[in-house]
Amino acid sequence: MTASSVQMQRLLSIVGATFVALACGTNYVYSAWAPQFAERLKLSSTESNLIGTAGNLGMYATGIPVGLLVDSKGPRPGIFIGIVALGLGYFPLHRAYVSGQGSMGVPALCFFMLLSGVGSGSGFSGAIKTAASNFPDHRGTATAFPLAAFGLSAFFFSTLSAFAFPDNTGQFLLLLAVGTPTILLVCSFFVRLIPRSSSYTALPAESSQLHRTQSGESHHRDSSEIGTPYETSNPNTLQDTTPGPAYRSESSSPKLDPNETSSLVVRPLSSRSSNESLYDENTSVDPSRDSLYADVRGWSMIPTVEFWQLFVLLGLFTGIGLMTINNIGNNAKALWKHYDDTTDSEFIQKRQTMHVSVLSLLSCVGRLLSGIGSDILVKRLHMSRFWCLFTSAVIFCMAQLAGFMISDPHLLVAVSGLTGLAYGFLFGVFPSLVAHTFGVGGISQNWGVMCFSPVIWGNIFNLLYGRIYDTHSIVLPDGELDCKEGLKCYSTSYIITFYAGLAGSAITLWTIWHEKKVLSRLSGKGFHERIA
């Protein structure tokens, strides 16, 4: 296989992965159809948020099993699961809307929404695996495209529906039920892992390992530094490496060289004592690699400080973002009804769709800026990728301030715009942070473990919003719940998330300091300046 042929296949794979991601981000369009769905089926705000949370649960909680499958079998099994689950999830929701009140209970609605989330998460996992593995030297930039498409999905489908089926929620749900599986099916022919050509050279086995020198002394550490390396006796000593032979693919089933998608190998964590680090004092590190640790996967990450830093930050910021993403439609409805009680439902629905489009577009922009920008920070400015995460934290705090201060519905676009941008910055860089810390070999399953955190915090903030909104609502004669208090309907929830954002900002700064400390202990200033 010629180098140009391999390069073309890599480009086709990234294009296919980008379109897969575009079809898998439809959970973020929920707030565009949720108010009409709740109105037709006479659901409370809490019940509507519970259904939306079920979709988030399906998308994030299946990360580990799907990640294991994708890491071991490649991206296509994940995409095929996505095809089935998206169709089986959205079509019953379409039928429930068409049939109206009483046609389906809340538990069943939650189950089918959960299925749609499973489909989204499965397909997206395959897309990210493809991008990260096929372009290991430009991981941030490569993953930025499917990440951006994932964020753009809500805008794409809501805009398509607005032109094809204006003000018709039933037809919009049918579009999701048919369109998303079709896109995944077509793109599955192009999405695959491409073996290395001669232009990508693997390290030889001798130089792709971290060497551990036995010592008679037992090492003990403070619990606050679990997962960080010991100080080396000679921190400036680096292991020299030389290029090894090019990868040779098997004719029957091409597979990636283990060195392409995994970092350096150390003794498994399971064989280490609880107070032992991933690195010992005689560890030597290849300065050319962009990963703090060896190929650490799944539950093996849990004993490390870095895991808990990433886990908490992802959960906090995702929960904050999802609260607005799932409820911007309710925000618009509450403000417009308080601002002008003669406003009709058709006008409000158009404004809701506009806010979803703004969220989606700026999420796409944020993902591109963060993904590509993180590579520039590392390779040209010699700064940490975590500064992109801190940027996200600051923008999230600004969005929460806007959320509990803006009472004019004409200005609500500031809330949706800032939230979309912050959410984009968060997800544009976070997969690269996980790969940077624990290696790219197990990125799918590691991402799956991380995604347990959004399940927790997304539930907390969404249900909190629903409860607060319902306490300010009244029951109309037809059974519909309605809130006419404007900003008071939900402002308390934004005060809470503002303080959560401040906490996340502080943790991010601590994480940046902690990373610099780890890198200086790894191999001295030279390695630190390269990837810190």
TORMAR-134152 format. One line per field, with one value per residue (C-alpha): residue in one letter; x, y, z. Coordinates in nm, 4 decimals, always signed. Layout:
% TORMAR-134152
residuo <- c(A,...) $
u <- c(X,...) $
v <- c(Y,...) $
w <- c(Z,...) $
This chain:
% TORMAR-134152
residuo <- c(M,T,A,S,S,V,Q,M,Q,R,L,L,S,I,V,G,A,T,F,V,A,L,A,C,G,T,N,Y,V,Y,S,A,W,A,P,Q,F,A,E,R,L,K,L,S,S,T,E,S,N,L,I,G,T,A,G,N,L,G,M,Y,A,T,G,I,P,V,G,L,L,V,D,S,K,G,P,R,P,G,I,F,I,G,I,V,A,L,G,L,G,Y,F,P,L,H,R,A,Y,V,S,G,Q,G,S,M,G,V,P,A,L,C,F,F,M,L,L,S,G,V,G,S,G,S,G,F,S,G,A,I,K,T,A,A,S,N,F,P,D,H,R,G,T,A,T,A,F,P,L,A,A,F,G,L,S,A,F,F,F,S,T,L,S,A,F,A,F,P,D,N,T,G,Q,F,L,L,L,L,A,V,G,T,P,T,I,L,L,V,C,S,F,F,V,R,L,I,P,R,S,S,S,Y,T,A,L,P,A,E,S,S,Q,L,H,R,T,Q,S,G,E,S,H,H,R,D,S,S,E,I,G,T,P,Y,E,T,S,N,P,N,T,L,Q,D,T,T,P,G,P,A,Y,R,S,E,S,S,S,P,K,L,D,P,N,E,T,S,S,L,V,V,R,P,L,S,S,R,S,S,N,E,S,L,Y,D,E,N,T,S,V,D,P,S,R,D,S,L,Y,A,D,V,R,G,W,S,M,I,P,T,V,E,F,W,Q,L,F,V,L,L,G,L,F,T,G,I,G,L,M,T,I,N,N,I,G,N,N,A,K,A,L,W,K,H,Y,D,D,T,T,D,S,E,F,I,Q,K,R,Q,T,M,H,V,S,V,L,S,L,L,S,C,V,G,R,L,L,S,G,I,G,S,D,I,L,V,K,R,L,H,M,S,R,F,W,C,L,F,T,S,A,V,I,F,C,M,A,Q,L,A,G,F,M,I,S,D,P,H,L,L,V,A,V,S,G,L,T,G,L,A,Y,G,F,L,F,G,V,F,P,S,L,V,A,H,T,F,G,V,G,G,I,S,Q,N,W,G,V,M,C,F,S,P,V,I,W,G,N,I,F,N,L,L,Y,G,R,I,Y,D,T,H,S,I,V,L,P,D,G,E,L,D,C,K,E,G,L,K,C,Y,S,T,S,Y,I,I,T,F,Y,A,G,L,A,G,S,A,I,T,L,W,T,I,W,H,E,K,K,V,L,S,R,L,S,G,K,G,F,H,E,R,I,A) $
u <- c(+0.0000,+0.1533,+0.1932,-0.0521,-0.3106,-0.2754,-0.3057,-0.6230,-0.7753,-0.6890,-0.8606,-1.1689,-1.1800,-1.1746,-1.4478,-1.6603,-1.5962,-1.7006,-2.0361,-2.0909,-2.0391,-2.2790,-2.5526,-2.4707,-2.5102,-2.8894,-2.9331,-2.8383,-3.1399,-3.3734,-3.4537,-3.5880,-3.8676,-3.8993,-4.1417,-4.3835,-4.3448,-4.4200,-4.7161,-4.8765,-4.8230,-4.9002,-4.5642,-4.4249,-4.0871,-3.9393,-4.0741,-3.9450,-3.6020,-3.6108,-3.6624,-3.3798,-3.1559,-3.2297,-3.0866,-2.7726,-2.7521,-2.7633,-2.4985,-2.2514,-2.3138,-2.2551,-1.9097,-1.7173,-1.8713,-1.8833,-1.5319,-1.4000,-1.5709,-1.4362,-1.0827,-1.0726,-1.2768,-1.2447,-1.4990,-1.7535,-1.9233,-1.9885,-2.1358,-2.3615,-2.4922,-2.5601,-2.7603,-2.9928,-3.0273,-3.0972,-3.3742,-3.5306,-3.5071,-3.6453,-3.9230,-4.1308,-4.0905,-4.2289,-4.5266,-4.5877,-4.6019,-4.8384,-5.0686,-5.0770,-5.1464,-5.1677,-5.0206,-4.6992,-4.5914,-4.2929,-4.0838,-4.1294,-4.0455,-3.7300,-3.6338,-3.6615,-3.4790,-3.2086,-3.1822,-3.1269,-2.8498,-2.6920,-2.6921,-2.5374,-2.2642,-2.1805,-2.1453,-1.9505,-1.7098,-1.6252,-1.5751,-1.3340,-1.1387,-1.0916,-0.9724,-0.7380,-0.5796,-0.5369,-0.3640,-0.1570,+0.0817,-0.1985,-0.4527,-0.6007,-0.6601,-0.7876,-1.0397,-1.1502,-1.3438,-1.5737,-1.6022,-1.7096,-1.9573,-2.1008,-2.1642,-2.3046,-2.5558,-2.8354,-2.8056,-2.7938,-3.1059,-3.3089,-3.2340,-3.3154,-3.6432,-3.7290,-3.7093,-3.8646,-4.1226,-4.1782,-4.3494,-4.4078,-4.2472,-4.3823,-4.2117,-3.8934,-3.8823,-3.9405,-3.6461,-3.4267,-3.5546,-3.4757,-3.1978,-2.9493,-2.9265,-2.9016,-2.6022,-2.4262,-2.4929,-2.3456,-2.0407,-1.9651,-1.8070,-1.5387,-1.4708,-1.1907,-0.8448,-0.5687,-0.2439,+0.0815,+0.2662,+0.6370,+0.5776,+0.4775,+0.7628,+0.7158,+0.9560,+1.1388,+1.0272,+1.3436,+1.2907,+0.9141,+0.9220,+0.9733,+1.2547,+1.2126,+1.5168,+1.4532,+1.5477,+1.5656,+1.3995,+1.0231,+0.8628,+0.5881,+0.4013,+0.1497,-0.1990,-0.2292,+0.0372,-0.0910,-0.0381,+0.2423,+0.6029,+0.8758,+1.1622,+1.4383,+1.7924,+1.8954,+1.5916,+1.7691,+1.8662,+1.6542,+1.6392,+1.7570,+1.5386,+1.5924,+1.3372,+1.2402,+1.1076,+0.7952,+0.4677,+0.3737,+0.0030,-0.1534,-0.3350,-0.6398,-0.7239,-0.5131,-0.4476,-0.2766,+0.0703,+0.0359,+0.2824,+0.0487,-0.2369,-0.0674,+0.1932,+0.4934,+0.4397,+0.4928,+0.4025,+0.0208,-0.1321,-0.3009,+0.0380,+0.1334,+0.0597,-0.1939,+0.0704,+0.2933,+0.3080,+0.2974,+0.6576,+0.9532,+1.2548,+1.4681,+1.2035,+1.3339,+1.1024,+1.1097,+1.0779,+0.9200,+0.5946,+0.2908,+0.1541,+0.2118,+0.1529,+0.1839,-0.1074,-0.3363,-0.6917,-1.0327,-1.0497,-0.6687,-0.6881,-0.8869,-0.5966,-0.4354,-0.4833,-0.5033,-0.8079,-1.0030,-0.9031,-1.0339,-1.3373,-1.4582,-1.3899,-1.5691,-1.8702,-1.8996,-1.8687,-2.0802,-2.3556,-2.3524,-2.3695,-2.6367,-2.8690,-2.8887,-2.8702,-3.1695,-3.3667,-3.2949,-3.6375,-3.7987,-3.5948,-3.7213,-4.0803,-4.0763,-3.9195,-4.1391,-4.4647,-4.3679,-4.2445,-4.5522,-4.8450,-4.9940,-4.6984,-4.8241,-4.6707,-4.5557,-4.3390,-4.1949,-4.1091,-3.9156,-3.7216,-3.6467,-3.5130,-3.3002,-3.1402,-3.0678,-2.9008,-2.6881,-2.5872,-2.4953,-2.3030,-2.0938,-2.0350,-1.8932,-1.6738,-1.5550,-1.4645,-1.2601,-1.0831,-1.0113,-0.9040,-0.6741,-0.5720,-0.4600,-0.2159,-0.0824,-0.0467,+0.1580,+0.3687,+0.4375,+0.3788,+0.4903,+0.1893,-0.0537,-0.3700,-0.5453,-0.5463,-0.8169,-1.0136,-0.9630,-1.0947,-1.4044,-1.4430,-1.4303,-1.6874,-1.9159,-1.9056,-1.9960,-2.2882,-2.4231,-2.4021,-2.6008,-2.8470,-2.9564,-2.9377,-3.1002,-3.4769,-3.5228,-3.5885,-3.4180,-3.0887,-3.1251,-2.9001,-2.6076,-2.6872,-2.7194,-2.4167,-2.1800,-2.2969,-2.2412,-1.8935,-1.7915,-1.9309,-1.7435,-1.4150,-1.4722,-1.5300,-1.2861,-0.9924,-1.1064,-1.0501,-0.6980,-0.6436,-0.7471,-0.5183,-0.2370,-0.2620,-0.3330,-0.2333,-0.4352,-0.4458,-0.7450,-0.8982,-1.2488,-1.2808,-1.1003,-1.3435,-1.6232,-1.5017,-1.4763,-1.8316,-1.9745,-1.9141,-2.1492,-2.4159,-2.3966,-2.3676,-2.6002,-2.8721,-2.8142,-2.8303,-3.1124,-3.3398,-3.2521,-3.3672,-3.6872,-3.7761,-3.7115,-3.9142,-4.2066,-4.2245,-4.2943,-4.5457,-4.9243,-5.1509,-5.3774,-5.7309,-5.6099,-5.3456,-5.0480,-4.7924,-4.7084,-4.4768,-4.5406,-4.2907,-4.0206,-3.6661,-3.7848,-3.8937,-3.5347,-3.2847,-3.1997,-3.0581,-2.8113,-2.6912,-2.6049,-2.4281,-2.2318,-2.0695,-2.0132,-1.8320,-1.6106,-1.5209,-1.4363,-1.2155,-1.0188,-0.9741,-0.8531,-0.5837,-0.4742,-0.4609,-0.2329,+0.0011,-0.0094,+0.0738,+0.3782,+0.4933,+0.4510,+0.6349,+0.9267,+0.9644,+0.9396,+1.2502,+1.3431,+1.2767,+1.3311,+1.0342,+0.8276,+0.8708,+0.7672,+0.4249,+0.3443) $
v <- c(+0.0000,+0.3339,+0.6267,+0.8363,+0.5584,+0.5309,+0.9064,+0.9099,+0.6341,+0.8290,+1.1379,+0.9373,+0.7867,+1.1289,+1.2566,+0.9503,+0.9895,+1.3550,+1.2690,+0.9888,+1.2424,+1.4819,+1.2179,+1.1306,+1.4717,+1.4831,+1.4561,+1.8235,+1.9176,+1.7899,+2.1382,+2.2320,+1.9736,+1.9021,+2.1897,+2.0902,+1.7237,+1.7985,+2.0176,+1.7524,+1.4682,+1.6899,+1.6357,+1.8428,+2.0149,+1.7527,+1.4692,+1.6403,+1.6810,+1.3174,+1.2113,+1.4368,+1.3029,+0.9470,+1.0400,+1.1772,+0.8637,+0.6404,+0.8464,+0.8529,+0.5410,+0.2971,+0.4398,+0.1604,-0.1468,+0.0249,+0.1589,-0.1888,-0.3153,-0.0343,-0.0615,-0.4358,-0.4699,-0.1306,+0.1489,-0.0356,-0.2431,+0.0789,+0.2390,-0.0615,-0.0433,+0.3239,+0.2451,+0.0075,+0.2047,+0.5407,+0.3935,+0.1993,+0.5036,+0.7877,+0.6092,+0.5175,+0.8770,+0.9922,+0.7567,+0.8745,+1.2371,+1.1587,+0.9568,+1.2255,+1.2227,+0.8832,+0.6897,+0.6091,+0.6378,+0.8349,+0.5192,+0.4005,+0.7451,+0.7467,+0.4021,+0.5001,+0.8256,+0.6227,+0.4046,+0.7123,+0.8128,+0.4675,+0.5003,+0.8462,+0.7435,+0.4221,+0.5840,+0.8769,+0.6436,+0.4826,+0.8229,+0.9468,+0.6200,+0.6530,+1.0131,+0.9673,+0.6460,+0.7358,+1.0685,+1.0047,+1.2948,+1.5514,+1.4074,+1.7378,+1.8629,+1.5283,+1.4808,+1.8438,+1.7710,+1.4925,+1.6790,+1.9938,+1.7996,+1.6432,+1.9921,+2.1106,+1.8252,+2.0118,+2.3067,+2.0796,+1.8794,+2.1675,+2.3820,+2.0956,+2.0389,+2.4106,+2.4141,+2.0726,+2.0480,+2.3941,+2.3802,+2.0045,+1.8247,+1.4858,+1.5020,+1.6279,+1.3182,+1.1027,+1.2765,+1.1834,+0.8241,+0.7745,+1.0218,+0.9435,+0.5649,+0.6237,+0.8563,+0.6069,+0.3213,+0.5057,+0.6303,+0.2891,+0.1867,+0.4556,+0.4529,+0.2131,+0.2068,+0.2440,+0.0480,+0.2377,+0.2995,+0.3564,+0.7238,+0.6324,+0.4608,+0.2589,+0.2581,-0.0704,-0.2781,-0.2027,+0.1723,+0.1678,+0.0530,+0.2292,+0.0523,-0.0085,-0.0659,-0.2751,-0.1225,-0.2728,+0.0276,+0.0385,+0.3616,+0.5369,+0.8437,+1.0882,+1.0023,+1.3380,+1.2364,+0.8943,+0.8499,+1.1009,+1.0028,+1.0036,+1.2456,+1.0907,+1.0814,+1.2289,+1.3938,+1.5165,+1.1691,+1.0750,+0.7492,+0.7717,+0.6188,+0.5282,+0.4615,+0.1029,-0.0917,+0.0184,-0.1491,-0.4467,-0.5154,-0.8556,-0.9247,-1.0785,-0.8281,-0.5148,-0.4135,-0.1201,-0.1630,-0.1600,+0.1265,+0.3400,+0.3534,+0.2890,+0.4618,+0.3143,-0.0048,-0.0417,-0.3033,-0.3227,-0.1288,-0.4411,-0.5771,-0.2652,-0.1845,+0.0862,+0.3396,+0.2824,+0.5229,+0.4493,+0.5669,+0.4762,+0.6888,+0.5227,+0.5561,+0.7021,+0.8720,+0.9218,+1.2975,+1.2561,+1.1153,+1.3194,+1.1124,+1.1393,+0.7741,+0.4407,+0.2700,+0.2795,+0.1624,+0.1506,+0.1001,+0.1065,+0.4870,+0.5182,+0.5130,+0.8167,+1.1793,+1.2750,+1.0554,+1.2261,+1.5692,+1.4916,+1.3008,+1.5846,+1.8580,+1.6775,+1.6088,+1.9612,+2.1433,+1.8954,+1.9114,+2.2914,+2.2918,+2.0240,+2.2123,+2.4991,+2.2790,+2.0728,+2.3705,+2.6712,+2.6110,+2.6434,+2.9583,+3.1160,+3.0114,+3.1534,+3.4869,+3.5466,+3.4654,+3.7057,+3.9731,+3.9610,+3.7386,+3.7663,+3.5813,+3.2713,+2.9238,+2.9307,+3.2378,+3.0865,+2.7639,+2.9602,+3.1390,+2.8065,+2.6673,+2.9796,+2.9293,+2.5641,+2.6741,+2.9323,+2.6721,+2.4257,+2.6690,+2.8117,+2.4641,+2.3719,+2.6834,+2.6127,+2.2537,+2.3584,+2.6381,+2.4169,+2.1064,+2.2831,+2.5435,+2.2791,+2.1416,+2.4946,+2.5512,+2.2342,+2.2329,+2.6035,+2.7835,+2.4966,+2.5441,+2.3007,+2.1819,+2.2493,+2.6218,+2.5453,+2.3838,+2.6920,+2.9062,+2.6865,+2.7309,+3.1107,+3.1191,+2.8837,+3.1225,+3.4132,+3.2112,+3.1401,+3.5095,+3.5896,+3.3121,+3.4559,+3.8238,+3.8438,+3.8886,+4.0361,+3.7481,+3.9441,+3.9104,+3.5408,+3.4651,+3.5584,+3.2571,+3.0131,+3.1554,+3.1529,+2.8066,+2.6670,+2.8199,+2.6943,+2.3472,+2.3367,+2.4361,+2.1647,+1.8777,+2.0036,+1.9426,+1.6817,+1.3648,+1.4918,+1.5502,+1.1914,+1.0585,+1.2907,+1.1603,+0.7882,+0.7048,+0.6732,+0.2920,+0.2688,+0.6061,+0.4677,+0.2755,+0.5478,+0.8020,+0.5665,+0.5619,+0.9408,+0.9705,+0.8279,+1.1726,+1.3598,+1.0995,+1.1978,+1.5742,+1.5958,+1.4259,+1.6555,+1.9844,+1.8862,+1.7553,+2.0575,+2.2863,+2.0851,+2.1000,+2.4740,+2.5400,+2.3279,+2.5060,+2.8309,+2.6721,+2.6491,+2.3755,+2.4978,+2.3570,+2.1267,+1.9755,+2.1631,+2.3123,+2.6754,+2.9315,+3.3016,+3.4480,+3.5022,+3.4891,+3.3748,+3.0446,+2.9216,+3.1865,+2.9970,+2.7082,+2.9440,+3.0824,+2.7268,+2.6449,+2.9715,+2.8601,+2.5157,+2.6879,+2.8806,+2.5539,+2.3987,+2.6956,+2.6561,+2.2814,+2.3499,+2.5886,+2.3307,+2.0687,+2.2915,+2.3371,+1.9641,+1.8748,+2.1036,+1.9362,+1.5884,+1.6781,+1.8345,+1.5113,+1.2935,+1.4031,+1.7581,+2.0838,+1.9588,+1.7236,+1.9700,+2.2462,+2.0167,+1.9088,+2.1346) $
w <- c(+0.0000,-0.1096,+0.1270,-0.0778,-0.0649,+0.3118,+0.3491,+0.1378,+0.3509,+0.6646,+0.5238,+0.4246,+0.7725,+0.9396,+0.7054,+0.7829,+1.1557,+1.1352,+0.9746,+1.2267,+1.5051,+1.3314,+1.3512,+1.7126,+1.8764,+1.8564,+2.2343,+2.2444,+2.0325,+2.3058,+2.4352,+2.0891,+2.1017,+2.4752,+2.5605,+2.2812,+2.3709,+2.7373,+2.6455,+2.4240,+2.6712,+2.9766,+3.1464,+3.4331,+3.4070,+3.6399,+3.4223,+3.1089,+3.2687,+3.3771,+3.0145,+2.8986,+3.1749,+3.0591,+2.7198,+2.8852,+3.0984,+2.7920,+2.6151,+2.9039,+3.1151,+2.8288,+2.7732,+2.9460,+2.7757,+2.4381,+2.4914,+2.5636,+2.2486,+2.0310,+2.1704,+2.1064,+1.7846,+1.6191,+1.5591,+1.3428,+1.6174,+1.8084,+1.4979,+1.4307,+1.7884,+1.7220,+1.4078,+1.5922,+1.9158,+1.7507,+1.5372,+1.8250,+2.0494,+1.8416,+1.6521,+1.9635,+2.0855,+1.7514,+1.7899,+2.1467,+2.0343,+1.7482,+1.9771,+2.2474,+2.6210,+2.7897,+2.4965,+2.6837,+3.0463,+3.1701,+3.2439,+2.8841,+2.7487,+2.9627,+2.8330,+2.4664,+2.5285,+2.7028,+2.3907,+2.1766,+2.4157,+2.3907,+2.0126,+2.0250,+2.2666,+2.0809,+1.7412,+1.8812,+2.0602,+1.7261,+1.5639,+1.8318,+1.8308,+1.4553,+1.4706,+1.7668,+1.6353,+1.2690,+1.3453,+1.6591,+1.5941,+1.5600,+1.7996,+1.9176,+1.5646,+1.4351,+1.7158,+1.6858,+1.3654,+1.4950,+1.8252,+1.6414,+1.4272,+1.7428,+1.8766,+1.5430,+1.5266,+1.7037,+1.4645,+1.1598,+1.2431,+1.3870,+1.0797,+0.8437,+1.0264,+1.0238,+0.6437,+0.5797,+0.8627,+1.0166,+1.3584,+1.3301,+1.6249,+1.5181,+1.1793,+1.3445,+1.5673,+1.2591,+1.0904,+1.3876,+1.3838,+1.0140,+0.9391,+1.2148,+1.1549,+0.7798,+0.8156,+1.0434,+0.8015,+0.5029,+0.6948,+0.8466,+0.5144,+0.5524,+0.9265,+1.0168,+1.1710,+0.9121,+0.9698,+0.9698,+0.6489,+0.6285,+0.7001,+1.0534,+1.2314,+1.5472,+1.8356,+1.8927,+2.1852,+2.3823,+2.3719,+2.4101,+2.7663,+3.0911,+3.2708,+3.6408,+3.8573,+4.1653,+4.4962,+4.8379,+4.9880,+5.0113,+4.8998,+5.0896,+4.9827,+5.1051,+4.9775,+4.8053,+4.5541,+4.4567,+4.0853,+4.0585,+4.0048,+4.2653,+4.2348,+4.0367,+4.1602,+3.8278,+3.6717,+3.3622,+3.2457,+2.9486,+2.7621,+2.4029,+2.1379,+1.7776,+1.5067,+1.4624,+1.1671,+0.9902,+1.0702,+0.8550,+0.8165,+0.7940,+0.4710,+0.6318,+0.9026,+0.9282,+1.2843,+1.4410,+1.5746,+1.9514,+1.9560,+1.7449,+1.9875,+2.3160,+2.5228,+2.6939,+2.8902,+3.2624,+3.5148,+3.5499,+3.8360,+3.9646,+4.0685,+4.2598,+4.6182,+4.6949,+4.7953,+4.4912,+4.1996,+3.8286,+3.8255,+4.0434,+4.1190,+3.8493,+3.5772,+3.2537,+3.0092,+2.6349,+2.5868,+2.2418,+2.3708,+2.4708,+2.7564,+3.1297,+3.2062,+3.0376,+2.8653,+3.1699,+3.1038,+3.2683,+3.6410,+3.6654,+3.6456,+3.9673,+4.2193,+4.0550,+4.1545,+3.7877,+3.7338,+4.0105,+3.8863,+3.5380,+3.6678,+3.8913,+3.6361,+3.3534,+3.5747,+3.7152,+3.3843,+3.1868,+3.4492,+3.4397,+3.0611,+3.0305,+3.2641,+3.0149,+2.7044,+2.8194,+2.9521,+2.7315,+2.5797,+2.9237,+2.9897,+2.6683,+2.7381,+3.0925,+2.9934,+2.6889,+2.8718,+3.1502,+2.9082,+2.6828,+2.7842,+2.4338,+2.2785,+2.0974,+2.1145,+1.7506,+1.8133,+2.1317,+1.9494,+1.6873,+1.9602,+2.1277,+1.8008,+1.7565,+2.0991,+2.0210,+1.6966,+1.8801,+2.1381,+1.8676,+1.6459,+1.9281,+2.0678,+1.7276,+1.7261,+2.0801,+1.9970,+1.6951,+1.8822,+2.1809,+1.9898,+1.7456,+2.0026,+2.2499,+1.9909,+1.9327,+2.3076,+2.3459,+2.0295,+1.9795,+2.3086,+2.5357,+2.7632,+2.9181,+2.7431,+3.0723,+2.9942,+2.7362,+3.0179,+3.2365,+2.9507,+2.9474,+3.3242,+3.3013,+3.0197,+3.2151,+3.5125,+3.2822,+3.1427,+3.4909,+3.5834,+3.2698,+3.3550,+3.6879,+3.5834,+3.2381,+3.2504,+2.9018,+2.6574,+2.3788,+2.5706,+2.6551,+2.3579,+2.5845,+2.8045,+2.5146,+2.3329,+2.6308,+2.7354,+2.3863,+2.3630,+2.7088,+2.6416,+2.3124,+2.4758,+2.7368,+2.4948,+2.2337,+2.4647,+2.7169,+2.5083,+2.4373,+2.8097,+2.8836,+2.6094,+2.7204,+3.0760,+3.0324,+2.6732,+2.3528,+2.3431,+2.5752,+2.4947,+2.4292,+2.7557,+2.9521,+2.8113,+2.9129,+3.2735,+3.2748,+3.1456,+3.4650,+3.6111,+3.3716,+3.4525,+3.8194,+3.7855,+3.4860,+3.6905,+3.9871,+3.7978,+3.5601,+3.8338,+4.0473,+3.7667,+3.7210,+4.0901,+4.1113,+3.7944,+3.9143,+4.2513,+4.0629,+3.8232,+3.8380,+3.7014,+3.4215,+3.3716,+3.0922,+3.3225,+3.1761,+3.4159,+3.3436,+3.5037,+3.4450,+3.6913,+3.4319,+3.5650,+3.9099,+3.7538,+3.7374,+3.8598,+4.1801,+3.9773,+3.8055,+4.1379,+4.2438,+3.9168,+3.9354,+4.2601,+4.1081,+3.8206,+4.0631,+4.2359,+3.8996,+3.8086,+4.1318,+4.0736,+3.7183,+3.8424,+4.0989,+3.8213,+3.6108,+3.9077,+3.9822,+3.6206,+3.6231,+3.9431,+3.7907,+3.4707,+3.6547,+3.8515,+3.5431,+3.3627,+3.4370,+3.2640,+2.9088,+2.9077,+3.1067,+2.8518,+2.5708,+2.6912,+2.9849) $
